[in-house]
Amino acid sequence: MSLLKVTGLGKSFGGVKAVDGIHFELAAGELLALIGPNGAGKSTTFNMVNGQLPADVGSIQLNGQELVGRKPRDIWRMGVGRTFQIAETFASLTVVENVQMALISNDSRLFSMWRKAADHKRDEALALLDQVGMKSQADRPCSVLAYGDVKRVELAIAMANSPKLLLMDEPTAGMAPKERNELMALTKQLVVDRNMAVLFTEHSMDVVFAYADRMIVLARGRLIAEGKPLELRDHPKVQEVYFGTGKTFEKKKAAATAEAA
């Protein structure tokens, strides 16, 4: 049974269809890449799944429960987490305090426990940091961390509500190749260990080919291809919407390498 099922999803802005009747499913234990050129509808799709934008038409179901019409906070409590293209942490707080804040926000006793917030859920926060390799830096302020480490902290924060589904908006943006691979390998391990699902957008095709189990390709709001990354590598429609010249991913990579040299 699919964890996430999207059916006939659509959204328009001023008569322009940003997302036009797309369908896809995602199972627990799977990483699904959502790719496409700028303006393809990726962000709009993300924002509808987590409730930041209302869908005009269609259905979004998580374990059979309808998400369309629910508020983002309610969807978060149902088990949908999210990370952003630009990592969001409280720079003035320590690493562990950032994760504690996320854990406390999921606690109905927030206000009664505020006086003890420094100790509240510290052990749980440390356990999450251990999973992302940041426990040793728990008491450092986030403001002094390298960007790759901030992304790890953000991932720990996203785990605070034990998500069934994690939405990751360009998770490796701004990262060096080594950091990209480390973050995505960590994400893949969390998917396996927690039996959750990840839906992510990504412009770095090496990341998609290395870590996505499947990918779906959007262009002008429509789904034009779906399948395993290697199966779609030379798909004519994918090549056309990405490059407009019929170039393959391998040729584009070679051209970029030549320019850098």
Buried (B, 14 or more C-beta within 10 A) or exposed (E): EBBBBBBEBBBBEEEEBBBBBBBBBBBBBBBBBBBBBEBBBBBBBBBBBBBBBEBBBBBBBBBEEEBBEBEBEEBBEBBBBBBBBEBEBEEEBBBBBBBBBBBBEEEEEEEEBEEEBEEBBBEEBBBBBEBBBBBEBBEBBBEEBEEBBBBBBBBBBBBBBEBBBBBBBBBBBEBEEEBBBBBBEBBBEBBEEBEBBBBBBBBBBBBBBBBBBBBBBBBBBBBBBBEEBEEBBEBEEBBBBBBEEEBBBEEBEEEEEEEEE
